[in-house]
Amino acid sequence: MKRNNTELLGDVLRRFLRQEGLETPLNEYRLVDAWKDVVGPTITRYTTNLYIRNQVLYVHLSSSVVRQELLMARSMLVRNLNARVGSQVIVDIVFR
């Protein structure tokens, strides 16, 4: 017996996550997790806290020098983090 209504499992999971409202929190988690890969281990050592609120990534840093360097690369970081997740999760980054 041949079935004609087959679907890819990935498509079914994406649709389920979207319907249940879980797609955005999952993408936010992926973006926060990707921070260490995008900025590297040196900057990760100075990062104390990361969270997303209203499409803004808040990054707490323990070094004012690193904060200034990241401020200059803010738009590039937004692009790279969103590209890593494959969706526009954030529109801005606030360094504290």
Secondary structure, 3 states (H helix, E strand, C coil): CCCCCCCCHHHHHHHHHHHCCCHHHHHHHHHHHHHHHHHCHHHHHHEEEEEEECCEEEEEECCHHHHHHHHHCHHHHHHHHHHHHCCCCCCEEEEC
